[in-house]
Amino acid sequence: MEPIRALLSSRTSRAYIALNRAQLRARKNDLNDIPSTFSRVDLQNYFYSLPLGWALSEKTRDIISLDSGRFWDCHPGKELAQSDPHLSKADCEIMQVYHLLNHSVPDALRDYEDKETTRQYLVPILKPGLVSTSSQKNEAILACYERNWIQKRARSFYDQRLSQKPQRETAPYRQRYLATFQSEYARALLTEWGQQREDNNNVLAYLLGSVSYDSEDFSRTTENLSFRTEAQIPSAWRARVVKMNELNKSKNPSAPEVQLLDLLNNPEALANAVWGPPLEGFGNTQPNDGWVYRSRGIYQIVGREQYSRVNNRYLPKQFPSLKLDVLTHPESVWNPIVSAKVAVAHFFQHTYNGKTLVQLAKSSNDWKAIRSLQTDMDQINPQEVADRVNMFLECMQEVGQPPTLVSKYFHTGERIARKLAGVH
């Protein structure tokens, strides 16, 4: 074993030497860069010490895959570094590289400052804290959703791809799990529902099914507004820019035209061009309203008109004691708890043909017909919405069975370790 020990020892020493050299060079060239041009990421051991033949172990490959970075689990701090001690530093390293290449570091820093201001605003409002608690029943529903939708669909897509390519050209299948931020939004929605007086499973299933569809499994809480080329901007948005130029010209023939080139990597200008005045449909009246009241939340609201309706009618009626002003603090809708409250309030307060979604879901199980009434949301795939609702109903029936079914998915030590680690 001595030759092997000597090899490992020298390899470790050389690694430290190389790291120190890289760090010194980065400090010399870029003293004040944010993010730093040098950052070290260590493997976090959630299972056991990496053995000599770690490449043969699936679990240790999962560890290395985790620590290679998952940008969607980046919780950026002041210098865009990972602020969550339970997640990998590499999650934010990937985001830093993206912003450096995309020349969007200033926008990312401003976004962090806005979110920090909002967090401080919400602390006294969402007492006792910003993290929602969840019951064992809710966790079991999430586990069922993860297994019967996320994992089954991922496996189905993989098998379909495998049937189209030789197996040697396809990477081995890896089980998929809800990412940390996805589970936070889903858990907040379940917790918020549990605090309502309504207990109809059909309503809860439709709430979960439609919101998970609209938010792409709780992963999309806003629209992407950063594009590097004109072709990447959605065609519908390019058409709105053309219409805005026409409206401006009709009022003032000498008004300058907004060029798509000026909207690249410029999210504020793009939001104002797509949603701002003089375009109608969003109730925006001020030049910067398109950016200020851009789309946010798991049940997205966009425009001054929708933010005003939620702030002045829906939230006060559904949550009379809640002292929250989303019109003055629109960024608060990104918070999982606030986002869940907005979604729940919409289901209880907004009417379609004189009935709320709660009333519609209680009186009918024709999910596609109910979806067709939601003209404020897309109608691309109502069958998928119906499939999701039925899946959630099956999960609720399963959770209602003896506790052994719950413990099957909730009390396994390895599963909890994987969830804490965020292994995907």
Residue pairs with C-beta under 8 A, 6 or more apart in sequence:
4 52
8 52
19 40
22 38
23 38
23 40
25 38
26 36
26 37
26 38
27 38
29 37
30 36
30 37
34 79
34 80
34 105
34 109
35 79
35 80
35 81
35 96
35 99
35 100
35 105
36 79
39 81
39 89
39 93
39 96
40 89
41 67
41 69
41 88
41 89
41 90
41 93
42 67
42 89
43 50
43 63
43 64
43 67
44 63
44 66
44 67
44 88
44 421
45 63
46 63
46 66
46 417
46 418
46 420
46 421
46 423
47 59
47 60
47 63
47 417
48 59
50 60
50 63
51 57
51 60
54 60
54 61
54 64
55 61
62 174
62 418
62 423
63 421
63 423
65 174
65 423
65 424
66 88
66 421
66 422
66 423
66 424
67 88
67 90
68 90
69 88
69 90
69 91
69 92
69 93
69 94
70 88
70 90
70 91
70 94
70 179
70 422
70 424
71 91
71 92
71 94
71 95
71 98
72 91
72 179
72 181
72 219
73 84
73 87
73 88
73 91
73 179
73 180
73 181
73 422
74 82
74 87
74 91
74 92
74 94
74 95
75 82
75 83
75 84
75 87
75 91
75 92
76 82
76 83
76 92
76 95
76 108
76 112
77 83
77 112
78 112
80 92
80 95
80 96
80 99
80 105
80 108
80 109
80 112
81 89
81 92
81 96
82 88
82 89
82 91
82 92
84 180
86 420
86 421
86 422
87 180
87 422
88 422
95 108
98 104
99 105
99 107
99 108
102 226
102 228
102 265
103 265
104 226
104 265
107 226
107 267
114 331
115 331
115 334
117 331
118 329
118 331
118 332
118 334
118 335
119 130
119 335
121 329
121 332
122 130
122 324
122 332
122 335
122 338
123 130
125 322
125 323
125 324
126 335
126 337
126 338
130 335
130 337
132 187
132 188
132 191
132 192
132 336
132 337
132 340
133 191
134 142
134 187
134 190
134 191
135 191
135 194
136 406
136 410
137 399
137 406
138 187
138 190
138 191
138 194
139 187
139 410
140 395
140 398
140 399
140 405
140 406
140 409
140 410
141 190
141 208
141 392
141 395
141 396
141 399
142 178
142 183
142 186
142 187
142 190
143 409
143 410
144 394
144 395
144 398
144 399
144 409
145 178
145 186
145 208
145 212
145 391
145 392
145 395
146 177
146 178
147 409
148 391
148 394
148 395
149 212
149 217
149 388
149 391
150 176
150 177
150 178
150 217
151 175
151 176
151 177
154 175
154 176
155 173
158 170
158 173
161 170
162 170
174 424
176 424
177 418
177 419
177 422
177 423
177 424
178 186
178 217
178 218
179 219
179 422
179 424
180 422
181 218
181 219
182 217
182 218
182 219
183 218
183 419
184 336
185 215
185 218
185 221
185 298
185 336
185 339
185 340
186 208
186 212
186 218
187 336
188 336
188 337
188 339
188 340
189 207
189 208
189 211
189 218
189 298
189 339
189 340
189 343
189 344
190 208
191 340
192 337
192 340
192 341
192 343
192 344
193 204
193 207
193 344
196 344
196 348
198 348
198 358
200 358
200 361
200 362
201 393
201 396
202 361
202 362
202 365
202 393
203 347
203 357
203 358
203 361
203 362
204 392
204 396
205 361
205 389
205 390
205 392
205 393
205 396
206 357
206 361
206 367
206 370
206 389
207 343
207 344
207 347
207 357
207 361
208 388
208 389
208 392
209 367
209 385
209 386
209 388
209 389
209 390
209 391
209 392
210 357
210 371
210 374
210 377
210 385
210 388
210 389
211 218
211 298
211 299
211 343
212 218
212 388
213 381
213 384
213 385
213 388
214 298
214 299
214 300
214 377
214 378
215 221
215 298
215 299
215 300
218 298
221 296
221 297
221 298
221 300
221 334
221 339
222 294
222 295
222 296
222 300
222 334
223 294
223 295
223 300
225 267
225 268
225 270
225 271
225 294
226 265
226 267
227 233
227 263
227 264
227 265
227 270
228 264
228 265
229 264
230 238
230 260
230 261
230 264
233 260
233 263
233 270
237 270
237 273
237 274
238 260
240 273
240 274
240 279
241 258
241 260
241 263
241 273
241 274
243 279
244 258
244 273
244 276
244 278
244 279
245 257
245 258
247 278
247 279
248 255
248 257
248 278
249 255
249 257
251 278
258 269
258 273
262 269
263 269
263 270
263 273
267 291
268 288
268 291
271 290
271 291
271 294
272 287
272 288
272 289
272 290
272 291
273 290
274 290
275 282
275 284
275 289
275 290
275 293
275 294
275 302
275 303
276 284
276 287
276 288
276 289
276 290
276 291
277 284
277 285
277 286
277 287
277 289
277 290
281 303
282 289
282 290
282 293
282 302
282 303
282 304
282 305
282 306
283 303
283 304
283 305
283 306
283 308
284 290
284 293
284 303
284 304
284 305
285 304
286 292
286 304
289 303
289 304
292 304
292 330
293 302
293 303
293 304
293 306
293 307
293 330
294 302
295 301
295 302
296 302
296 330
296 331
296 333
296 334
296 339
297 333
297 334
297 338
297 339
297 342
297 343
298 339
298 340
298 343
299 339
299 342
299 343
299 346
301 307
301 310
301 333
301 342
304 327
307 326
307 327
307 330
308 327
310 326
310 342
310 345
310 346
311 324
311 325
311 326
311 327
312 327
313 349
314 342
314 345
314 346
314 348
314 349
314 350
315 322
315 324
315 326
315 341
315 342
315 345
316 322
317 345
317 348
317 349
318 341
318 344
318 345
318 348
318 349
319 341
319 345
322 341
324 332
324 338
324 341
326 332
326 333
326 338
326 342
332 338
333 339
333 342
346 357
347 356
347 357
347 358
348 356
348 357
348 358
349 356
350 356
350 357
352 360
352 373
352 374
352 375
353 373
355 363
357 370
357 374
360 370
360 373
361 370
364 370
367 382
367 385
367 386
367 389
367 390
368 382
368 383
368 385
368 386
371 377
371 379
371 382
371 385
371 386
372 379
372 382
398 405
399 405
399 406
409 415
